[in-house]
C-alpha cells in the first residue's frame, strides 16, 4: 500500500493533543500506565513529561511535534504493520514516525515488555 501525498498532509496537520487521550485510553484499558506510555513516547522522541504537556497544551501538530523531536537511533528497528501499512515501507519520514509511535503504543497495550518495546539488547 502506498501512502498518498494527501494522506501525508492530513497526518501532518493532526494535533498530538487530539491523539494523546486515545493512547492513554488504549494502554490503560489493557492495564498499562500513563507513566509507561510517557516512557515509550520519550524513548522515541526525546521529549520529557513537561515537553509532552507543552505539546498537548499548545495543540502541536504532528509535523511540529516530530520536527522538534530527537528520534531514537533504534527507531528503525520498529517494523510490522500498523493501520494497514508496513512501517518499513513508508517513504515519507513524518508518516513513518507517526506510525512508529502508533506501533509502540500498540505493543505497550498488547503487553510486550518494556525491554522489547524499547528495542533494548
DSSP file (Angstrom, degrees, kcal/mol; ACC not computed):
  #  RESIDUE AA STRUCTURE BP1 BP2  ACC     N-H-->O    O-->H-N    N-H-->O    O-->H-N    TCO  KAPPA ALPHA  PHI   PSI    X-CA   Y-CA   Z-CA
    1    1 A X              0   0    0      0, 0.0     2,-0.4     0, 0.0    85,-0.2   0.000 360.0 360.0 360.0 131.3    0.0    0.0    0.0
    2    2 A X        -     0   0    0     88,-0.1     2,-0.5    83,-0.1    88,-0.1  -0.809 360.0-132.7 -98.7 139.1    1.3    3.4   -0.9
    3    3 A X        -     0   0    0     -2,-0.4     2,-0.1     4,-0.0    88,-0.1  -0.780  26.9-135.4 -87.2 129.1    0.6    6.4    1.3
    4    4 A X     >  -     0   0    0     -2,-0.5     4,-2.4     1,-0.1     5,-0.2  -0.439  18.3-113.9 -83.6 158.0   -0.6    9.3   -0.9
    5    5 A X  H  > S+     0   0    0      1,-0.2     4,-2.4     2,-0.2     5,-0.2   0.865 119.0  55.8 -56.3 -35.6    0.7   12.9   -0.5
    6    6 A X  H  > S+     0   0    0      2,-0.2     4,-2.2     1,-0.2    -1,-0.2   0.904 107.4  48.0 -64.6 -40.4   -2.8   13.9    0.6
    7    7 A X  H  > S+     0   0    0      2,-0.2     4,-2.4     1,-0.2    -2,-0.2   0.908 110.7  51.8 -65.4 -41.2   -2.7   11.3    3.4
    8    8 A X  H  X S+     0   0    0     -4,-2.4     4,-2.1     1,-0.2    -2,-0.2   0.921 110.9  47.7 -59.9 -43.7    0.8   12.6    4.4
    9    9 A X  H  X S+     0   0    0     -4,-2.4     4,-1.3     2,-0.2    -1,-0.2   0.887 110.2  52.0 -65.5 -39.4   -0.5   16.1    4.6
   10   10 A X  H  X S+     0   0    0     -4,-2.2     4,-0.7     1,-0.2     3,-0.3   0.917 110.4  48.0 -62.5 -44.3   -3.6   15.1    6.6
   11   11 A X  H >< S+     0   0    0     -4,-2.4     3,-0.9     1,-0.2    51,-0.4   0.893 106.8  57.6 -63.4 -40.4   -1.4   13.3    9.1
   12   12 A X  H 3< S+     0   0    0     -4,-2.1    51,-1.9     1,-0.2    52,-0.3   0.820 106.4  49.7 -60.0 -32.2    1.0   16.3    9.4
   13   13 A X  H 3< S+     0   0    0     -4,-1.3    -1,-0.2    -3,-0.3    -2,-0.2   0.601  84.0 106.8 -86.9 -12.6   -2.0   18.5   10.4
   14   14 A X  S << S-     0   0    0     -3,-0.9    48,-2.8    -4,-0.7     2,-0.3  -0.442  71.5-125.7 -66.3 137.6   -3.3   16.2   13.2
   15   15 A X  B >>  -A   61   0A   0     46,-0.3     4,-0.9     1,-0.1     3,-0.9  -0.655   3.8-135.1 -87.1 143.1   -2.5   17.6   16.6
   16   16 A X  H >> S+     0   0    0     44,-3.2     4,-2.7    -2,-0.3     3,-0.8   0.875 106.5  60.4 -59.1 -37.4   -0.7   15.5   19.2
   17   17 A X  H 3> S+     0   0    0     43,-0.4     4,-0.6    38,-0.4    -1,-0.2   0.755 100.0  54.9 -65.4 -24.1   -3.3   16.6   21.8
   18   18 A X  H <4 S+     0   0    0     -3,-0.9    -1,-0.2     1,-0.1     4,-0.2   0.753 116.8  35.6 -79.8 -22.9   -6.1   15.1   19.7
   19   19 A X  H XX S+     0   0    0     -4,-0.9     4,-1.7    -3,-0.8     3,-1.0   0.771  99.7  76.9 -98.1 -32.8   -4.5   11.7   19.6
   20   20 A X  H 3X S+     0   0    0     -4,-2.7     4,-2.4     1,-0.3     3,-0.2   0.865  90.6  54.3 -50.7 -47.5   -2.9   11.5   23.1
   21   21 A X  H 3X S+     0   0    0     -4,-0.6     4,-2.5     1,-0.2    -1,-0.3   0.846 107.1  53.1 -59.4 -30.7   -6.1   10.8   25.0
   22   22 A X  H <> S+     0   0    0     -3,-1.0     4,-2.5     2,-0.2    -1,-0.2   0.878 107.5  50.7 -69.9 -37.7   -6.7    7.8   22.7
   23   23 A X  H  X S+     0   0    0     -4,-1.7     4,-2.4    -3,-0.2     5,-0.3   0.939 111.4  48.5 -61.8 -46.2   -3.2    6.5   23.5
   24   24 A X  H  X S+     0   0    0     -4,-2.4     4,-2.7     1,-0.2     5,-0.3   0.941 112.9  46.9 -59.8 -49.5   -3.9    6.9   27.2
   25   25 A X  H  X S+     0   0    0     -4,-2.5     4,-2.3     1,-0.2    -1,-0.2   0.916 111.5  52.2 -58.5 -45.0   -7.3    5.1   27.0
   26   26 A X  H  X S+     0   0    0     -4,-2.5     4,-0.7     1,-0.2    -1,-0.2   0.923 115.1  39.0 -60.5 -47.4   -5.8    2.3   24.9
   27   27 A X  H  <>S+     0   0    0     -4,-2.4     5,-2.7     1,-0.2     3,-0.4   0.887 115.7  50.8 -75.3 -37.2   -3.0    1.5   27.3
   28   28 A X  H ><5S+     0   0    0     -4,-2.7     3,-1.8    -5,-0.3    -1,-0.2   0.874 104.1  58.9 -67.5 -35.2   -5.0    1.9   30.5
   29   29 A X  H 3<5S+     0   0    0     -4,-2.3    -1,-0.2    -5,-0.3    -2,-0.2   0.805 107.6  48.1 -60.3 -28.4   -7.7   -0.4   29.2
   30   30 A X  T 3<5S-     0   0    0     -4,-0.7    -1,-0.3    -3,-0.4    -2,-0.2   0.225 126.6 -98.9 -99.7  13.1   -5.0   -3.1   28.9
   31   31 A X  T < 5S+     0   0    0     -3,-1.8    -3,-0.2     1,-0.3     2,-0.2   0.618  82.2 126.5  84.9  12.4   -3.6   -2.5   32.4
   32   32 A X      < -     0   0    0     -5,-2.7    -1,-0.3    -6,-0.1     2,-0.2  -0.564  53.4-118.2 -97.6 168.8   -0.7   -0.3   31.5
   33   33 A X     >  -     0   0    0     -2,-0.2     4,-1.9     1,-0.1     5,-0.1  -0.647  14.6-120.7-110.1 162.3    0.1    3.1   33.0
   34   34 A X  H  > S+     0   0    0     -2,-0.2     4,-2.8     1,-0.2     5,-0.2   0.857 115.8  59.1 -63.6 -35.4    0.4    6.6   31.7
   35   35 A X  H  > S+     0   0    0      2,-0.2     4,-2.1     1,-0.2    -1,-0.2   0.903 105.4  47.8 -61.5 -40.9    4.0    6.6   33.1
   36   36 A X  H  > S+     0   0    0      2,-0.2     4,-2.1     1,-0.2    -1,-0.2   0.898 110.5  52.0 -66.1 -39.2    4.8    3.6   30.8
   37   37 A X  H  X S+     0   0    0     -4,-1.9     4,-2.6     1,-0.2    -2,-0.2   0.933 110.0  48.6 -60.3 -45.8    3.2    5.5   27.9
   38   38 A X  H  X S+     0   0    0     -4,-2.8     4,-2.9     1,-0.2     5,-0.2   0.875 108.5  54.5 -62.9 -36.9    5.3    8.5   28.6
   39   39 A X  H  X S+     0   0    0     -4,-2.1     4,-2.3     2,-0.2    -1,-0.2   0.916 110.6  45.7 -61.7 -42.7    8.4    6.3   28.8
   40   40 A X  H  X S+     0   0    0     -4,-2.1     4,-2.0     2,-0.2    -2,-0.2   0.926 115.0  46.1 -66.5 -46.4    7.7    4.9   25.4
   41   41 A X  H  X S+     0   0    0     -4,-2.6     4,-2.7     1,-0.2     6,-0.4   0.913 113.6  50.0 -63.7 -42.2    7.0    8.4   23.9
   42   42 A X  H  X S+     0   0    0     -4,-2.9     4,-2.8    -5,-0.2    -1,-0.2   0.901 107.8  53.4 -63.5 -41.9   10.1    9.8   25.5
   43   43 A X  H  < S+     0   0    0     -4,-2.3    29,-0.2    -5,-0.2    -1,-0.2   0.930 115.9  39.7 -58.6 -45.7   12.2    6.9   24.2
   44   44 A X  H  < S+     0   0    0     -4,-2.0    28,-1.7     1,-0.1    -2,-0.2   0.909 132.1  21.8 -70.9 -42.3   11.0    7.5   20.6
   45   45 A X  H  < S-     0   0    0     -4,-2.7    25,-3.9    26,-0.2    -3,-0.2   0.669  90.4-125.1-106.4 -20.5   11.0   11.4   20.6
   46   46 A X     <  +     0   0    0     -4,-2.8     2,-0.2    -5,-0.4    -4,-0.2   0.404  62.4 141.1  84.8  -3.3   13.4   12.5   23.4
   47   47 A X        -     0   0    0     -6,-0.4    -1,-0.3     4,-0.1    -2,-0.2  -0.503  41.6-145.7 -73.6 139.1   10.5   14.6   25.0
   48   48 A X     >  -     0   0    0     -2,-0.2     4,-2.4    -3,-0.1     5,-0.2  -0.419  35.8 -90.5 -92.0 178.9   10.3   14.7   28.7
   49   49 A X  H  > S+     0   0    0      1,-0.2     4,-2.3     2,-0.2     5,-0.1   0.881 126.6  49.2 -59.1 -41.7    7.0   14.9   30.6
   50   50 A X  H  > S+     0   0    0      1,-0.2     4,-2.2     2,-0.2    -1,-0.2   0.905 110.8  49.9 -65.9 -41.6    7.0   18.7   30.7
   51   51 A X  H  > S+     0   0    0      2,-0.2     4,-2.2     1,-0.2    -2,-0.2   0.887 110.0  51.2 -65.2 -38.3    7.7   18.9   27.0
   52   52 A X  H  X S+     0   0    0     -4,-2.4     4,-2.2     2,-0.2    -2,-0.2   0.929 109.3  50.6 -62.5 -45.2    4.9   16.5   26.3
   53   53 A X  H  X S+     0   0    0     -4,-2.3     4,-2.9     1,-0.2    -2,-0.2   0.898 109.1  51.5 -59.6 -40.4    2.5   18.6   28.4
   54   54 A X  H  X S+     0   0    0     -4,-2.2     4,-2.5     2,-0.2    -1,-0.2   0.909 108.6  50.7 -63.2 -42.5    3.5   21.7   26.5
   55   55 A X  H  <>S+     0   0    0     -4,-2.2     5,-2.4     2,-0.2   -38,-0.4   0.878 112.8  47.3 -62.1 -37.9    2.8   19.9   23.1
   56   56 A X  H ><5S+     0   0    0     -4,-2.2     3,-1.1     3,-0.2    -2,-0.2   0.947 114.0  45.8 -68.2 -48.9   -0.6   19.0   24.4
   57   57 A X  H 3<5S+     0   0    0     -4,-2.9    -2,-0.2     1,-0.2    -1,-0.2   0.864 115.2  46.5 -63.7 -37.3   -1.4   22.4   25.7
   58   58 A X  T 3<5S-     0   0    0     -4,-2.5    -1,-0.2    -5,-0.2    -2,-0.2   0.438 107.0-125.2 -87.0   1.2   -0.2   24.2   22.6
   59   59 A X  T < 5 -     0   0    0     -3,-1.1    -3,-0.2    -4,-0.3     2,-0.1   0.937  36.4-162.8  53.4  50.3   -2.1   21.8   20.3
   60   60 A X      < -     0   0    0     -5,-2.4   -44,-3.2    -6,-0.1   -43,-0.4  -0.412  12.7-125.3 -66.1 132.9    1.2   21.0   18.5
   61   61 A X  B  >  -A   15   0A   0    -46,-0.3     4,-3.1    -2,-0.1   -46,-0.3  -0.368  22.1-112.0 -73.5 160.1    0.7   19.3   15.1
   62   62 A X  H  > S+     0   0    0    -48,-2.8     4,-2.6   -51,-0.4     5,-0.3   0.867 118.9  59.9 -59.1 -35.0    2.4   16.0   14.3
   63   63 A X  H  > S+     0   0    0    -51,-1.9     4,-1.7   -49,-0.2    -1,-0.2   0.959 113.2  35.2 -57.8 -51.9    4.5   17.9   11.8
   64   64 A X  H  > S+     0   0    0    -52,-0.3     4,-1.7     2,-0.2    -2,-0.2   0.879 114.2  59.3 -70.2 -38.1    5.9   20.3   14.5
   65   65 A X  H  < S+     0   0    0     -4,-3.1     4,-0.3     1,-0.2    -2,-0.2   0.930 114.4  35.2 -55.9 -48.6    5.9   17.5   17.2
   66   66 A X  H  < S+     0   0    0     -4,-2.6     3,-0.3     1,-0.2    -1,-0.2   0.751 109.4  63.7 -83.2 -23.3    8.3   15.4   15.1
   67   67 A X  H  < S+     0   0    0     -4,-1.7    -1,-0.2    -5,-0.3    -2,-0.2   0.855 111.9  38.2 -64.0 -33.2   10.3   18.3   13.7
   68   68 A X  S  < S+     0   0    0     -4,-1.7    -1,-0.2    -5,-0.1    -2,-0.2   0.444  99.3 102.0 -97.1  -1.5   11.4   19.1   17.2
   69   69 A X        -     0   0    0     -3,-0.3     2,-0.7    -4,-0.3   -23,-0.2  -0.403  68.5-136.2 -79.9 158.1   11.8   15.5   18.4
   70   70 A X        -     0   0    0    -25,-3.9     3,-0.1    -2,-0.1    -3,-0.1  -0.842  29.0-144.0-112.6  89.6   15.1   13.7   18.7
   71   71 A X        -     0   0    0     -2,-0.7   -26,-0.2    -5,-0.2   -27,-0.1  -0.302  22.1-107.8 -62.2 131.3   14.1   10.3   17.1
   72   72 A X    >   -     0   0    0    -28,-1.7     3,-2.1   -29,-0.2     4,-0.3  -0.287  20.9-126.0 -59.8 139.2   15.9    7.4   18.9
   73   73 A X  T 3  S+     0   0    0      1,-0.3     3,-0.5     2,-0.1    -1,-0.1   0.740 110.2  54.1 -60.9 -22.4   18.6    5.8   16.8
   74   74 A X  T >  S+     0   0    0      1,-0.2     3,-2.2     2,-0.1    -1,-0.3   0.358  75.6 102.6 -92.9   6.9   17.0    2.4   17.1
   75   75 A X  G X   +     0   0    0     -3,-2.1     3,-2.2     1,-0.3    -1,-0.2   0.823  69.5  68.1 -59.2 -30.9   13.6    3.6   15.9
   76   76 A X  G 3  S+     0   0    0     -3,-0.5    -1,-0.3     1,-0.3    -2,-0.1   0.636  86.6  69.4 -65.8 -10.7   14.3    2.0   12.5
   77   77 A X  G <  S+     0   0    0     -3,-2.2     2,-0.8     2,-0.1    -1,-0.3   0.535  74.1 100.8 -81.2  -6.5   14.0   -1.4   14.4
   78   78 A X    <   +     0   0    0     -3,-2.2     2,-0.3    -4,-0.2    25,-0.0  -0.718  54.8 155.5 -80.9 111.7   10.3   -0.7   14.7
   79   79 A X        +     0   0    0     -2,-0.8     2,-0.2     8,-0.1    -2,-0.1  -0.787  11.5  73.5-131.9 172.9    8.7   -2.8   12.0
   80   80 A X  S    S-     0   0    0     -2,-0.3     7,-3.0     2,-0.0     2,-0.4  -0.662  77.7 -46.7 117.1-171.8    5.5   -4.5   11.2
   81   81 A X  E     +B   86   0B   0      5,-0.2     2,-0.4    -2,-0.2     5,-0.2  -0.847  47.7 169.8-106.1 133.8    2.0   -3.5   10.0
   82   82 A X  E >  S-B   85   0B   0      3,-2.6     3,-2.0    -2,-0.4    21,-0.1  -0.986  72.9  -5.6-141.4 131.4    0.0   -0.7   11.6
   83   83 A X  T 3  S-     0   0    0     -2,-0.4     3,-0.1     1,-0.3    -1,-0.1   0.819 130.9 -56.3  55.0  32.3   -3.2    0.8   10.1
   84   84 A X  T 3  S+     0   0    0      1,-0.2     2,-0.4   -83,-0.0    -1,-0.3   0.496 117.0 107.8  83.1   3.4   -2.8   -1.5    7.1
   85   85 A X  E <  S-B   82   0B   0     -3,-2.0    -3,-2.6    14,-0.0     2,-0.7  -0.934  70.8-127.1-118.3 137.5    0.7   -0.2    6.2
   86   86 A X  E >   -B   81   0B   0     -2,-0.4     3,-1.9    -5,-0.2     4,-0.4  -0.739  23.7-145.8 -79.4 116.1    4.1   -1.9    6.6
   87   87 A X  G >  S+     0   0    0     -7,-3.0     3,-1.7    -2,-0.7    -1,-0.2   0.871  93.5  55.8 -54.2 -46.2    6.1    0.7    8.6
   88   88 A X  G 3  S+     0   0    0     -8,-0.3    -1,-0.3     1,-0.3    -7,-0.1   0.609 105.9  53.9 -68.7  -9.1    9.4   -0.1    7.0
   89   89 A X  G <  S+     0   0    0     -3,-1.9     2,-0.6   -88,-0.0    -1,-0.3   0.465  78.4 108.8-101.1  -3.6    7.9    0.6    3.5
   90   90 A X    <   -     0   0    0     -3,-1.7   -88,-0.1    -4,-0.4     6,-0.1  -0.641  48.3-171.1 -76.6 120.0    6.5    4.1    4.3
   91   91 A X        +     0   0    0     -2,-0.6     2,-0.5   -88,-0.1    -1,-0.2   0.866  60.1  84.9 -82.3 -38.2    8.7    6.5    2.5
   92   92 A X  S  > S-     0   0    0      1,-0.2     4,-2.3   -89,-0.1     5,-0.2  -0.541  72.9-145.6 -72.2 117.0    7.6    9.9    3.9
   93   93 A X  H  > S+     0   0    0     -2,-0.5     4,-2.5     1,-0.2     5,-0.2   0.857  93.3  50.7 -55.1 -43.0    9.6   10.4    7.1
   94   94 A X  H  > S+     0   0    0      1,-0.2     4,-2.4     2,-0.2    -1,-0.2   0.938 111.9  46.5 -63.2 -46.1    6.8   12.1    9.1
   95   95 A X  H  > S+     0   0    0      1,-0.2     4,-2.2     2,-0.2    -1,-0.2   0.900 112.5  51.3 -62.5 -40.0    4.2    9.5    8.4
   96   96 A X  H  X S+     0   0    0     -4,-2.3     4,-2.0     2,-0.2    -1,-0.2   0.909 110.0  49.7 -62.7 -41.7    6.7    6.7    9.2
   97   97 A X  H  X S+     0   0    0     -4,-2.5     4,-2.0     2,-0.2    -2,-0.2   0.896 109.6  50.3 -66.0 -40.4    7.5    8.5   12.5
   98   98 A X  H  X S+     0   0    0     -4,-2.4     4,-2.3     1,-0.2    -1,-0.2   0.916 111.5  49.1 -62.1 -42.0    3.8    8.8   13.4
   99   99 A X  H  X S+     0   0    0     -4,-2.2     4,-2.6     2,-0.2    -2,-0.2   0.827 105.1  58.2 -68.9 -31.2    3.4    5.1   12.6
  100  100 A X  H  X S+     0   0    0     -4,-2.0     4,-2.5     2,-0.2    -1,-0.2   0.953 108.8  46.0 -57.3 -48.2    6.4    4.3   14.8
  101  101 A X  H  X S+     0   0    0     -4,-2.0     4,-2.3     1,-0.2    -2,-0.2   0.921 111.9  50.4 -62.2 -45.1    4.6    5.9   17.7
  102  102 A X  H  X S+     0   0    0     -4,-2.3     4,-2.3     1,-0.2    -1,-0.2   0.913 111.1  49.5 -58.3 -43.0    1.3    4.1   16.9
  103  103 A X  H  X S+     0   0    0     -4,-2.6     4,-2.7     2,-0.2    -2,-0.2   0.904 109.8  50.3 -65.7 -42.5    3.2    0.8   16.8
  104  104 A X  H  X S+     0   0    0     -4,-2.5     4,-2.3     2,-0.2    -1,-0.2   0.909 110.7  49.4 -62.9 -41.4    4.9    1.4   20.1
  105  105 A X  H  X S+     0   0    0     -4,-2.3     4,-2.5     2,-0.2    -2,-0.2   0.910 111.2  50.5 -63.8 -41.6    1.6    2.3   21.8
  106  106 A X  H  X S+     0   0    0     -4,-2.3     4,-2.1     2,-0.2    -2,-0.2   0.928 109.9  49.7 -59.8 -45.9    0.1   -0.9   20.3
  107  107 A X  H  <>S+     0   0    0     -4,-2.7     5,-2.1     1,-0.2     4,-0.3   0.893 110.8  49.9 -62.5 -39.7    3.0   -3.0   21.6
  108  108 A X  H ><5S+     0   0    0     -4,-2.3     3,-1.4     1,-0.2    -1,-0.2   0.937 112.0  47.7 -62.0 -47.1    2.5   -1.5   25.1
  109  109 A X  H 3<5S+     0   0    0     -4,-2.5    -2,-0.2     1,-0.3    -1,-0.2   0.806 106.4  58.4 -65.2 -29.7   -1.2   -2.2   25.0
  110  110 A X  T 3<5S-     0   0    0     -4,-2.1    -1,-0.3    -5,-0.2    -2,-0.2   0.469 119.8-108.0 -82.4  -0.3   -0.6   -5.8   23.9
  111  111 A X  T < 5 +     0   0    0     -3,-1.4    -3,-0.2    -4,-0.3    -2,-0.1   0.609  59.8 159.7  90.4  11.5    1.5   -6.4   27.0
  112  112 A X      < -     0   0    0     -5,-2.1    -1,-0.2     1,-0.1     2,-0.1  -0.311  47.6-100.5 -62.9 152.8    5.0   -6.6   25.5
  113  113 A X     >  -     0   0    0      1,-0.1     4,-2.5     4,-0.0     3,-0.3  -0.399  24.4-118.8 -71.8 152.8    7.8   -6.0   27.9
  114  114 A X  H  > S+     0   0    0      1,-0.2     4,-2.9     2,-0.2     6,-0.2   0.876 113.9  60.8 -59.1 -37.6    9.5   -2.6   28.1
  115  115 A X  H  4>S+     0   0    0      1,-0.2     5,-2.7     2,-0.2    -1,-0.2   0.910 109.8  40.4 -56.7 -43.6   12.7   -4.2   27.1
  116  116 A X  H >45S+     0   0    0     -3,-0.3     3,-1.3     3,-0.2    -2,-0.2   0.903 114.8  51.6 -72.9 -41.5   11.2   -5.4   23.8
  117  117 A X  H 3<5S+     0   0    0     -4,-2.5    -2,-0.2     1,-0.3    -1,-0.2   0.906 111.8  47.0 -60.6 -41.8    9.3   -2.2   23.2
  118  118 A X  T 3<5S-     0   0    0     -4,-2.9    -1,-0.3    -5,-0.2    -2,-0.2   0.243 111.0-122.1 -88.6  13.8   12.4    0.0   23.6
  119  119 A X  T < 5 +     0   0    0     -3,-1.3    -3,-0.2     1,-0.2     2,-0.2   0.862  49.4 171.9  49.8  44.6   14.4   -2.3   21.4
  120  120 A X      <       0   0    0     -5,-2.7    -1,-0.2     1,-0.2    -2,-0.0  -0.517 360.0 360.0 -80.9 150.7   17.0   -3.0   24.2
  121  121 A X              0   0    0     -2,-0.2    -1,-0.2     0, 0.0    -2,-0.1   0.463 360.0 360.0  85.1 360.0   19.7   -5.6   23.7
